[in-house]
Amino acid sequence: IKRPLANMKLYLSAKYLNEILLKKIEEKERELDERKHGMRISDSFKVTEKEIIGKCELMQNLLKMADKASLSESSVLLTGEAGTGKEIIAKRIHCRSRRKNGPFVVFDCSSYNEHEMEAELFGVTSNDSFTHRHDKLGMLELANEGTLLIKKISKLSLTIQAKLINFINEGIAQRVGEKIPYRSDVRLIVSSSDDLTQLSEQGLFRNDLFYSIGRINFSVPAVRDRKDDIELFAYHFLNKDKKNEEMKSLSPCVISVLKEYKWPGNLRELQNVIERAYILAEGMIVDKNHLSDHICKKEEVKEEKVDKFLNFKEVTLEDLEKAHICNTLEFLGGNKTKTAKLLGITVKTLYNKLHSYGMIGEEKELCY
């Protein structure tokens, strides 16, 4: 019995060592292939910092906090409405961190179903035979020594959330179809337009993952809360990549309209509106009639006219006094001393009034 068991252990040990050897060979082949083509895979994910438009106090405070976060290795959670520029903030954090020369990889959870999501995030290993092996690198591998931005993280299934929290805690992940885990040095920045606290309370988002990614949490303000920056944004989108002779200006009434509008689509909507206006403006000035109709329409605030006499009833002063005394007495639990004090009358006067209302007998009043 011992000999077959020993043989089985030797077989499993040899198989395990062989799998490790194959993995090392594959990694070496990939490294040689990268050298052959004169670049590393990570080079295709390198980014440079771009200027962030925004001089309002809200944005300046956010940028200061983002710069402090760049000095840390902690995960960062960026919240805010869609189209507010969360990815631009994430790039700034990456470009000002020690990982600035590493890759900046973006993974949008809303673009895949659960099976595809797991494969894209963690990678896939497929074995046609013992000698034919195909590996697809996951985002966590591609972002090694750099930053991985996970957009719309609320779309992750609970199963993948569990795998992700394991990676955060242990620093290792496993490809789909692979037994041997890999290690990757990645800083996570995640973004969400949904309320993760509410999703956690509903059991749709893991608490341990929420606390891990939310160590540093920033809220990116909506465009409507950055009115002082709207003109800057508008001119940026209007003349972006234009030659001097192609540049146009915005009329004062256009700027006024842009500041009054609520911008539910935030920067994306503003960019589309301005680019459309540039095309429609034949001259060098963009006027109000070049804007979309829905931008120019002022929101109609329906003021409900309340008729102050709607519930009017003919009531005498005596009846009003009686109602007020009775309500006060009820509110104070029938305590006549407190009631009299609150009403600013003597207890005897209160008894007399209650007697006149037929609420107490004459004896009580005389007894007092």
Phi, psi and omega in degrees: 000323183292323185295312177300324180294319178294320178296320179297318178297319178297319181296313181296322179295316179295321180295318180296316179295324179294321178295320177296317180298316178299321180294319179295319179298317180297318179296321179293319179297320179294321179295318179294323179294322179295319179295321180301320181271003173076017179204159174261156180303320183297335181298329181287351180250012179283143180229159176243150182288136176249151180295134178262123180282130178156113179245358180291159185298320180303314183288322179297320177295320179296316181295324177297317179292323179296321179294323176294320180295330181295337180279351182258169175251003183290155174293152182234135176249122178251120179245163181144166182296159177297139176083016181268351178101032181294323181294324179296320177295319179299319179296321179297315179300315180297312186292342178255009180260175178292348182267011188302333179271357178269181182286150172239104187253136181247129178235116181261110185295335184282355185269356187224157169278178187299316182295314179295322181299315180296317181295318181291322184282316186256344182096170183221138172240126177239138181240108175283325175206185183293331184259342180256115185226136179234127180244132172248119182291139176273167180301326180294329177282318181297330182270010182306133182067016178223214184234138174246119175264117177258109182271145179054051185297340179295344181278351178294137176289162180297327179296314181288327174302320180295319179292324181290320179293328176294321177294318180299319183284320188256339183077011180234152179220172183223130177292155174294126180086004181246140180268330184269123180285161176238158180250139180218136180263097186230138170262132181262132166236127182237153179227154180203140173265349180267160178277101183292330177298315180294319179295324177296317179296330180274358180079016181262351178219131185294134179296318182295325177290319180300316181290328181289317183276345185259022179299320173240120188232122178240142174251120181273123186291152177284161181299322182296341177267004182233050185304326181293342182261351186299318179297321178298315178300313184301314180292326177297311180290329183293316187245018180298127178062022179262149173285161182305318182286349180262351184290147180234169181239159177257134177289155180304324181291329177295314180299320179297317180295318181298324181285333181279334183288150187274342178051066178296334178268004176055221188296325180297316179294316180299317180298315180297318181296316182290318180295324176294317181297323179299317181292320184285333182282111181285326178270200183266357181245128174271119182252175185302324182287354177270352179273158177297147183302319184291339178285322184281336181289123176287140178296124181281113179269110181279108180269118178281115179283115181268121178281108184292346179258009185300316183257026182290137176229145178283111183228136177279162178298325179296317179294321178297319180295316180299315181297319182292318179296315181295319179295319179295317179298319180292319181297325181267018174068027178083005181284107186288326180298312179295322181296314180298319181296317181293324181280346179079030178231168178281161179296323180297319178298320179298315179299318180299319180292318179297323177296319180293334177277355181079021183267341175221158181279170182291331183297318181298320181294318181290323178301321182296000000 
